[in-house]
Amino acid sequence: MERNHTIMQFFEWHVTADGKHWRRLAKLAPKLKERGIDAVWIPPPTKAVSPEDTGYAAYDLYDLGEFDQKGGVRTKYGTKEELLEAIEACRAAGVAIYADLVMNHKAGADGTETFQVVEVRADNRLEEISEPFDIEGWTKFDFPGRGNAYSSFHWNFEHFNGTDCDAREDRQGVYRIVGEGKRWNENVDDAFGNYDYLMYANIDYRHPDVRREMIEWGKWLADTLDCAGYRLDAIKHIDHTFVREFAEALYADRGDEFFIVGEFWNSDPGACQRYLEAVGGRISLFDVRLHYNLHEASEKGADYDLTKLFDDTLVQSNPTNAVTFVDNHDSQPGEALESWIADWFKQSAYALVLLREGGYPCVFYGDYFHIGGDEEEIEGKKMAIDPLLYSRHHKAYGEQEDYFDDPCLIGWVRRGVAEIERSGCAVVVCTGEGGEKRMYVGEHRAGEEWVDFTQTRDDKIAIGEDGFGTFPANGGSVSVWALPDPV
């Protein structure tokens, strides 16, 4: 039987910009595999506007740290050679690579061009607040450091439909480019009237040459890295018909086992479900609604109704398309989508994504190792997460039964499978003052003594002849009960 799979997001926003991150990944790959991590989502490997940039201000998608551009050869994370060595080390350890793709915009143009725009309101991109006028925009991408290596496609204003800077007047705004067939794409999120435009020079997916080039690049990158999948950044700003076309092209090129997960950051009930329908269920999505439910639970504590934790979540409605997560680089303190889950609830939150049947869970580097930066560092929670990773790999299998009958005390059981010896577990999450759950684990477990793998409690719980056990948890805590392994 196949073991449970788990992703690690192998970066946080403030990873040191020393060019050594790929080397860190290569070194840690065997240890990650030992902990039950068998896939890593790596940060954007492509050249950004500077060697310090995280990669989301994308400049040259064909430069993986190979050409002297934008202040150096390497990216924030290292050189192309080091990246390929890290991927090989991961492959040798049995760890798959999912690369982060930034396909919504381009930054750091090599030159300006003069073209017509209309200015639109920042809070309503459908409302024009000027007549058409000329600007000098940063939209010319010739990649002088790379030339025509790998691709001869050079970008100009015709390949974009919006930008944010008029160099002639040294003025910022949201400018929609004017021209035949030029308009915002309709197949995007409807925040601010139309959320096609996010930042920098906005890629126009109505342009057939752009669609062809981006698909060819996607295939080139997958073949160059020989990676197992992609994470697609900011897809609510990208034409969903292109996202589907891109995914289909990658599956045709790499096989149906190629994994694609999109970041569709919309917490409205049903938003992710509707997006999945729009792309024909051809990709997975991060379960943003679950993240916000976990965040609310961590903020309200005993005043939050845990029985409603999975309401409106993707993992509840579309479990095979849901990538569940607790926090990530955008939700960490000080970042654009800050919604950091409080420390007291962090282990419980990880139990809720790692030990349940549905979803493909992702562990955040910042939670596991640490978060750096100029502000106060946040220590990692490896000691709290490791027992859950162990339990996921060895125990959390088989039929699931929920005991969601108390707003401050919920539990569930995984009954185990015959193919994995000593599998099965009982999990109890408490946000109140402590309590216990009487749950059925199976009459075949009668007489067994189960222990708490989080080591929060040192009880031994005897399973009765009727297959039930009474499993406790401390206040504001989680306990994972299972049959101990032989010493």
N, C-alpha and C positions, 0 to 999 in steps of 0.2 A: 504493500500500500504506500502511496505517495505521502510524504510528510507535509505538514502545513508550511506554506511559504510566507516569508516576511521581508518587507523592503526596509532599508534604512535610507533616509534622505541624508546624504553624506556631505553636508555643509550647513552652516548657518551664516547670517548676514555678515558677521564680523570675523570670519575666518581670516587669520593673519595673511596679509598680501605679500607673502615672502616667496611665492612661486614654488612652494614645497608640498602643496596639498596632494598632488597626484602621487608623490612619493609616500606621503602618509597613508594614502589609500592602499598602495601596493604592500606596505608593511603590515597594515591592519587586516588585510583581506582574510588570512587564515583564522584570525581570532574572531572576526565577525561571523564566519561560517560556523565556528565552534559554538557561538552563542545562538545559532538558529537563524541568522540573517543570511538569506541566499540571493538577495538582489540589492543593488545600491542605485539610488537616483543621484547622479552626479550633477554638479552645477553646469551652467552653459559652458561648453568647452571652446567656444568660438571667440575670436578677437573682439574686444569691446573698445570703448573710447580711451582707456588707459590701462596699464598693468595693475592698477588698484581697483578697477571696477569689478563688481560682482559678475558681470557678463550680461546683465539685462539691458544695458545700453549698447546694443549689438551694432558692430561696425562691419566686419568682414566675416561672413559665415563660412568661407572656405579656408580661413586662417585659424588653425588649431594650436597656434603657438609655434609657427614655423617661419614666419616672415617678419622682417623688421618694420613694424607699422605701429602707429599710435604710442610711441614712447618705448618700444622694445620688441623683442621677439616673443617672449613668453606671455601668457595670460596671467591673471592673478594666481592661477593654480599651478602653473608650470608650462613646460614646453610640450609640443606634439609628441616628441619621442618619449617623454616621461608619462604622458597620458596613455600611449599605446603600451608601455611597459606595465602601467598600473592595471590596464584592462586585461593584459595577459596574466598578471598575478592573480587577479580576481577569477579569471577563467580557470586557472590551475587549482584554485581553492574551491571552485564550485559556486562562485558568486556571479550572478548575471549583472550586466550594466544597462541602466536606462539613462539616456542622455537628455538633458534639458534643452529644448528648442525655443528660441525667441524669434517668432515669425510675424509679429504684429507691426514692428517699426524698425527703422534704422537710425543710427546716431553717428556723430563724428564725421560728417561728410567731408570730402576732399576739396570741395569748392562750392561756390554759389551760382545760382542761375536766376534770371529774371523771368517771371511768369505772373499770370493774373490769379488773384484770389478774391474771395469775399470773407470778411470777418464775421464770425458767428458768436453768439453768446456762449460763454463757458458752461453755463448751467442749462442751456437749451441749444444744442448744436443745429437744430432745425430752424432757428430764428436768425436771419441775417441782420447784421447791424451796420452794414456798409454797402455801397455800390461796388462793383468789381474795380480793382485797382492793382497796379503792379507792385510786387515786392521782390526783394533779392533774398532768395531762400537757400538754405543749406540742403541741397538735394542731389548734388553731383558726387557720385561714388565711382572713382576710377581705380582705386586700390593700387597706387603706384608701387608699393612694396611687393605686391604679389604679381602684378601684371595680369596676364591671361592664364596663369597656371590654374588648372582644374576647371576654370570657366572663363569665357571671354565676355560674359554678361556684365555690362556696366550700367549703373542706375542713373536716371535723371528724373526731372520733375514729373514726366509723363507716367512714371511708375508709382507715383504716390497720389493720394487724394487730399492730404492735409499736412500742415506743418505748424510750428509754434513760434517761429522767429522771423522777423523782417530785419535782415542785416543792414539794409539801407537806412532804416530809421532807428536801428538798435531797439526794437520794440517787440515785446512778447504778446501773444494772443493765440486764439484758435482760428486758423485760417484754412478755409476749404478752397482747394485748388479748382480753378474754373477752366473748363474746356469741354470738347465734345465727349459726351458720355460720362463726364466727371460729376460724381455726387457721392454722398456717403452710401455705404452698402446697407441694404435693408435687413440682411440676414444676420443681425447682431443684437446684442442686448439693448433694451430700450431706455436705459437710464440716461438722464440728460437729453431726453428726446431721441437721441440716437448715439450709441456708445462705440461707433466705429473708431473714432479718434480717441487715443489715449495720451500719446506723447511723441516727441521728436518728429521725424518724417514718417507719416503713416502709410504703410504699404497698401496699394490699391489692388484688391483681389478681383476687381471687375476686369482687369487688364489681362488678356490671354497670355501675353509673354511672361508676365509675373507668375501666373499660375504654373506655367510650364517650368520656368526656372526654379521655383521653390520646390516643386516635386522632384526635379532632377537633382537638386541639392540634397533633399531629404534622402534620396536613394544613395547618392554619393557618400553622405556622412555615415549612413548605416553600414555600407559596404566597407568604408575606410576604417571605422571603429570595430566592425564586426560585433556590434552591440545587440542586445536582446530586446530593446524597446526604447520608446521615447516618452518623455513628459512634455506636453505642449503647454507653453506659457500663455496666459491671458487670452484664452480662446473666445471669451464672450465679446471680444473686440474684433474677431475675425469671422468672415463669411462662413457660416456653418456648412454651406455646400462645398466650399473648398476644403474644410477640415475633413469631411467625409471622403472627398476625392483624394486627398493626400493620404488618408489612412488606407483606402483601397489600393492605391499605388504601392504603398509600402508592404502591404500584405502580399500583393502579387510579386513583388521583388524579393521579399525575405521569408515569405511563408506565413500561414495563419497563426503560428505560434508567436510571431512578433507582437509585443505588448505595447499598447498606446494608452496613456492616461492623460486626460486634459484637465487643466485648471480652469474651471468655470466657476468663478467666485461670485455666487449669488445665493444668499441664504433664504430667499423667499420660499415658502412651502411650494413644492412641486416644480421649482425652476430647473433643477438638474434633471428631473424626470422628463420635463418637456424638451430639454436640450437633447437628451438621449434619443427621444423619438425623432427629433429633427435629423440626427445623424444615423438613424437606422440601427441604433445600438451597437455601432461598429467600434466604439472606443469605450474605455472606462472613464469615470470622473472621480475627483476627490469629493468626499462626502462633507461638504461645507456646512450643511444644516446640522449634522451630528457634532461637528466641531463647536458650533455656536450653542448647541444644547449642553454640551459638556462645560463650556465656558460659563453659561448661566448657572448650571448646577454648582460650579466651583465658587461663584459669586454669592449665591443665595444660601448655600449650605442646607440646613434642615428645612428651610422654607421652600425648597425646590421639590417638586413631585417627581421622584425617580421613575415612577411607573410610566411617565410620559416621555422618557429620555429619547426613545427611538421614534417618536411621532414625527412624521414628515421627512424622515431621513431617507437617503438613497439606499443605505444598507437594508432598510426595512422593505422597500418597494422593489429594488433592483440589486439584490445582493451580489450577483456575479459581475456587475459593472461598477461596484463601489470600492474605491480605495479609501479606507478609513484612516484617520490620523487624529492626533491629539493637538499638536501645534506644529508650526513650520516657520520658515524664515520671514514670511510676511506677517504672521501673527505674533512674533516675538516682541518683547518690549521695545518701544521707540520706533517701530516700523509702520508702514502705511496702513496695514489692516490689524493693528495691535488688538489682540483679544486673548491674551495670555492666560492660560488655565492655572489657577492658584496652586501653589505648592502642596497644600494639604490634600488636594484632590487629584494630584497628578498620577500617583500610582493607581488609584481607583479608575481614572480615565483610561490608563493604558490597559488595565484588566478588561475594561469594557470594549476595547477594540481588538485586543490580542487573543482573548480566550473564548470568543463567540464564533458561531458557525459561519455567519455571513461576512463578506467583505475580504479585502486584501489589505492588511494593515501595514502602515508605514511609521517607523520609529524616527523621530527627529534627532539629528546629530546634536543640536543644542540642548535637548533634554538628556541625551545619553552621556555626552562628553562634557561640554560646558559652552557657555556663551561669553564671548570676549567683547572687545570694543572699548571706547573711551569711558563709557559709564561703568558703574560697578558690575563686575563679572557675576554671572549666575553659575553656580556650581552644577555639575552634571548629576544625574540621578541614576547612574549605572547600577548602584546597589539596590535600588528599588525596582528597576526595570528588568535586570537579569533574571530574577526568579520567575517573572512573567514570561520572558522569552523561553526559559527552560520549560515552563509548564505548557506553553504553546507547542513546543517541539515534541514533547514527550507525553503530555496528558490530555490536551484539549481536542479530543476526537469523539466522533459518534453522535448519536441523537442528542438534541438539545431540548431541554424543558425549562421554561421560565417560571419563576416564582416572583412575579412583579405585582404584589398585592399589598404593599405598604409604601407610602410615599418617601419614607426615610430609610427603608431597609429592603433591598431587593436581592434576589439570588437566581442562579441558574445552575443547571447540571448538564455536563456532557457525559454520556453513558459509557464512552470508551468503545474500542473496536478490538476484536480478537487478534487482528494482525499486528497490533502494537501492544506488547506485553505491559501490563500494569497501567494502561491508559484509562482515562476517565478522570473527572474532577467535579468539585462543587465549589462555586464562587459566591461569596456574600459581600455586598457593598453596603456600607452604612454611612449615612450623613448625620444621623442623630447621635444619641448617647450610647449606642451599642445595643446589640440584640442578637437573636439567633433565628435560623430558618430550619424547619423540618422539611427535608427534601428527599425524594426517592432516587437512589442511585442504582437500584437493581438487586433483586433477591440473590443473585449469584455473587454479590459482594458481602453477603452476611458473614459476620465474624471478623471482617477486616478492620484494622485500626488506621484511620487516616490522619495525616498531619497537615499543618499549615505551611505551604511552601514559601509564603512571604516571610515566615518566621516572626510574624507579629504576635502570634499566640503559640504557647507551648503545649496546648491540650492535645490529647489523642482522642479522636472521635470514633466510637465503636459503631459499626453498621449493624443494625438489628436484623433479626430473622426475616422481617417483612421488607427488607431492602431500604429502609429509611435511615437517615442519620440526622442528628440535630447539630447544625453547623453554626458556630458563633462568629461574630466580627466585632471588633472594638469600634467605639464611636469615631466618626470621621476617618474610616479606614476600610481596607479590603483584606479579606483572607481567601486563600486559594487552597482548598482541602483536596488531598489526593493520597493514594496509597504510596508510602515512601518506597524509594528504590533500594535494592539490596546494598548493604555497605560493602 
